[in-house]
Amino acid sequence: MARDLNSRCKKCRRAGEKLFLKGERCASVKCAMIRKPYAPGVHGKRMGRGLSEYGKQLAMKQRIKRIYGVLEKQFRKHFEDISGKEGIAGNLLMIRLEMRLDNVVYRMGLASSRNAARQLVNHGLLKVNGKSLDVPSALVKIGDSIKVSETKKEKKYFKDIAGALKNKKDVPSWISMDVANLEGKIVSKPDIASIGINADPQLVVEYYSR
């Protein structure tokens, strides 16, 4: 499986904003966007000025890819799969990305970042509709249930997560969360207005439609 091994902190600096790729570290004073709030490289402090329209489209594509931790080939496939479908292409792309299993695990609060959620899935710690699934890019659908495997619930990590989830208020409305059983159910498609990501996916549509 292809992996992006580039520094996650540099991705935030390149985007010019926090992408919350490192979980709790992003909320601390160690965050790279606090220590070095400019693009990486010797010319970093001068980059990002006066971007062309193409440059803006490319930058937005890169930003969304980095937020969701998706490589170029897979990201383009997501775009191609929603192309031609009824609705606003940019919104359909974001909804599709939100329905990835690794993102859903992150949204449920079982991991502090999408990267950490991807590791949980890769290690086979979760079940979808009662069956083990270790493919982070798998798409869930309305009615699917995602839960921690019974044999893994006693791990200290999940005991700590269960305690933290009792006070968690930002689980999205399209996921019904059963904290006691560490289980979430997809009850609807994501509401584009509540995704909460600073991005304009229509720029991505324009980029791929050139």
Legacy VTK file of the C-alpha trace (Angstrom):
# vtk DataFile Version 3.0
C-alpha trace
ASCII
DATASET POLYDATA
POINTS 210 float
0.000 0.000 0.000
1.393 3.435 -0.974
2.135 5.774 1.908
2.907 9.475 2.147
6.044 9.735 4.294
6.471 13.509 4.015
6.492 15.626 7.178
2.942 16.412 8.281
4.047 19.681 9.893
5.502 20.869 6.586
2.165 20.134 4.921
0.445 22.567 7.289
3.124 25.190 6.712
2.796 24.741 2.948
-0.998 25.179 3.200
-0.576 28.254 5.387
-2.913 26.994 8.103
-3.391 24.220 10.624
-4.646 21.039 8.964
-4.706 19.150 12.302
-2.677 16.234 10.956
-0.928 15.425 14.248
-3.835 15.383 16.678
-3.119 16.874 20.106
0.238 18.332 19.051
-1.631 20.721 16.735
-3.347 22.283 19.763
-0.091 22.751 21.686
2.692 25.339 21.528
4.778 22.738 19.674
2.608 23.184 16.590
4.734 24.134 13.595
2.230 26.834 12.600
3.005 28.598 15.877
6.769 28.153 15.714
7.234 28.691 11.968
4.062 30.155 10.427
5.441 30.302 6.880
6.109 27.857 4.036
9.106 25.509 4.399
12.328 26.159 2.487
14.745 29.073 2.213
12.192 31.170 0.302
9.262 30.140 2.487
8.554 33.592 3.892
8.045 34.988 0.391
5.933 32.189 -1.057
2.174 32.282 -1.607
2.005 35.864 -2.855
0.080 36.690 -5.995
-0.894 33.156 -7.019
-2.364 32.706 -10.483
-5.786 31.114 -10.884
-4.098 27.820 -11.715
-1.887 28.219 -8.648
-4.945 28.694 -6.423
-6.612 25.605 -7.885
-3.480 23.504 -7.389
-2.993 24.790 -3.839
-6.580 23.909 -2.934
-6.241 20.409 -4.377
-3.081 19.885 -2.356
-4.726 21.236 0.805
-7.704 18.870 0.633
-5.459 15.914 -0.232
-3.297 16.637 2.812
-6.250 17.068 5.157
-7.638 13.646 4.266
-4.249 11.983 3.786
-4.992 10.866 0.234
-2.354 10.424 -2.472
-2.795 11.868 -5.971
-3.871 8.693 -7.804
-6.528 7.869 -5.221
-7.693 11.473 -4.947
-8.209 11.692 -8.701
-10.143 8.433 -8.630
-12.471 9.906 -5.993
-13.034 12.866 -8.316
-13.660 10.682 -11.356
-16.155 8.578 -9.414
-18.319 11.597 -8.583
-17.980 13.263 -12.004
-21.224 13.313 -13.945
-23.386 12.574 -10.914
-26.308 14.812 -10.041
-25.385 17.597 -7.657
-22.568 20.083 -7.100
-19.338 18.273 -7.973
-17.270 19.950 -5.255
-19.773 19.039 -2.550
-20.021 15.460 -3.820
-16.235 15.156 -3.638
-16.134 16.340 -0.012
-18.981 14.015 0.978
-17.180 11.087 -0.620
-13.985 11.893 1.279
-15.943 12.175 4.525
-17.402 8.707 3.982
-13.979 7.047 3.891
-13.586 4.596 6.763
-10.485 6.283 8.192
-12.261 9.651 8.263
-15.366 8.145 9.884
-13.225 6.585 12.639
-11.649 10.017 13.196
-15.055 11.734 13.241
-16.302 9.194 15.787
-13.552 10.362 18.124
-11.700 7.043 18.207
-8.488 8.752 17.052
-6.981 12.208 17.477
-6.110 12.530 13.777
-6.962 10.900 10.475
-3.482 9.426 10.338
-4.004 7.757 13.733
-7.424 6.542 12.566
-5.788 5.022 9.501
-3.433 3.050 11.736
-6.338 1.692 13.798
-7.995 0.464 10.611
-4.761 -0.948 9.181
-4.169 -2.958 12.351
-7.585 -4.601 12.122
-8.945 -3.123 15.360
-12.329 -2.220 13.898
-15.308 -3.992 12.411
-17.836 -2.764 9.877
-21.218 -4.483 10.111
-19.654 -7.142 12.309
-16.828 -7.999 9.900
-13.171 -6.999 10.189
-12.123 -4.428 7.606
-8.557 -3.136 7.361
-8.870 -0.884 4.300
-8.768 2.816 5.338
-10.077 3.986 1.958
-13.178 1.759 2.083
-16.368 3.789 1.700
-19.127 3.352 4.263
-22.803 3.952 3.504
-25.973 4.845 5.338
-26.911 2.066 7.750
-23.366 0.782 8.257
-22.116 0.325 11.819
-18.479 0.734 12.807
-17.261 -0.561 16.142
-14.131 -1.563 18.007
-13.534 -5.319 17.982
-14.708 -6.925 21.226
-11.283 -8.445 21.857
-9.634 -5.002 21.645
-11.920 -2.976 23.931
-9.901 -3.871 27.016
-6.801 -2.192 25.671
-5.822 0.889 27.701
-6.057 3.044 24.583
-9.737 2.280 24.072
-10.556 2.542 27.779
-9.082 6.045 27.749
-10.969 6.866 24.539
-14.263 5.671 26.065
-13.745 8.038 28.996
-12.951 10.980 26.717
-15.936 10.296 24.455
-18.371 10.776 27.345
-17.596 14.500 27.203
-17.140 14.768 23.448
-19.718 17.091 21.904
-18.536 17.407 18.301
-19.442 14.025 16.811
-21.210 15.003 13.550
-24.964 14.569 13.328
-24.673 12.037 10.484
-23.067 9.565 12.900
-25.072 8.079 15.775
-22.573 7.245 18.522
-22.982 4.543 21.183
-20.162 5.476 23.548
-20.662 2.527 25.901
-20.068 0.047 23.082
-17.589 2.193 21.142
-19.835 1.916 18.118
-21.026 4.398 15.557
-23.754 4.095 12.932
-24.055 6.103 9.725
-27.551 7.592 9.818
-27.297 9.991 6.864
-24.887 11.498 4.390
-22.612 14.253 5.728
-24.036 17.757 5.683
-21.636 19.797 3.563
-22.278 22.883 5.700
-21.129 21.140 8.879
-17.968 19.431 7.601
-16.003 22.300 9.091
-13.039 22.340 6.716
-11.688 25.594 5.330
-11.653 24.603 1.669
-13.312 25.428 -1.633
-13.683 22.087 -3.448
-14.995 23.816 -6.573
-11.421 24.963 -7.222
-10.471 21.277 -7.372
-13.252 20.677 -9.902
-11.896 23.546 -12.002
-8.368 22.140 -11.722
-9.356 18.700 -13.016
-11.671 20.181 -15.653
-8.972 22.174 -17.402
LINES 1 211
210 0 1 2 3 4 5 6 7 8 9 10 11 12 13 14 15 16 17 18 19 20 21 22 23 24 25 26 27 28 29 30 31 32 33 34 35 36 37 38 39 40 41 42 43 44 45 46 47 48 49 50 51 52 53 54 55 56 57 58 59 60 61 62 63 64 65 66 67 68 69 70 71 72 73 74 75 76 77 78 79 80 81 82 83 84 85 86 87 88 89 90 91 92 93 94 95 96 97 98 99 100 101 102 103 104 105 106 107 108 109 110 111 112 113 114 115 116 117 118 119 120 121 122 123 124 125 126 127 128 129 130 131 132 133 134 135 136 137 138 139 140 141 142 143 144 145 146 147 148 149 150 151 152 153 154 155 156 157 158 159 160 161 162 163 164 165 166 167 168 169 170 171 172 173 174 175 176 177 178 179 180 181 182 183 184 185 186 187 188 189 190 191 192 193 194 195 196 197 198 199 200 201 202 203 204 205 206 207 208 209
